[in-house]
Amino acid sequence: MKKKIVLALLLFGAQLTSNAQLLDWGIKGGLNYNSNGDIVDETGDIIADPEANAGFHFGFFTKTKGRVYVRPELVYTQTKSKYSYEGNSSKLTVKKIDAPVLLGLKIIGPLHAVIGPSFQYIIDTDLEDIKLDDVENNFTVGGTVGLTAQLGKLGIDARYERGFSSNEAEFLGIDDSGRVDTRPSQLILSASFRF
């Protein structure tokens, strides 16, 4: 896993330096206001809905030049969701690498619109006080839509992201079997700096 992340970062860096005249590039970071999916029992009935909590993200991006452009990113994201059920309360923490590939359009002045898929690799999931099995799929796909204001080298983003398909992890070592959906539904607010 660590080798894959290092390789992805090296390839990302090589792309930046080889296409410097055709691309803008920079760093980004910010907050995620998110909730993951429901907790369900063995029959599929919903036990608990998630309450949204704040998470964070940071990473790198590149952007082709022009009115219509492509903006790939490589971002580490950590999300949290709180669940209250049957007198219990637990927080689900999901750590992942996101790689959105966005199509952007300069609308007017500094305002841009972006849309595209977000490829996600789940590194770790942890449900407080309950042991979880590994998620069904470490690699998932979601969709992202949003607006960006580009003020010189500084950018401000507001985006919405949603996972396309459920990605569940089962409870381990407890009498009541169940599972939790790790699919994100999140509002992403970030600031970026272009070099």
Helices and strands as residue ranges (DSSP letters): H 2-18, E 23-35, E 39-41, E 46-48, E 50-64, E 68-85, E 88-108, E 111-127, E 131-132, E 139-151, E 154-163, E 168-172, E 178-181, E 185-194
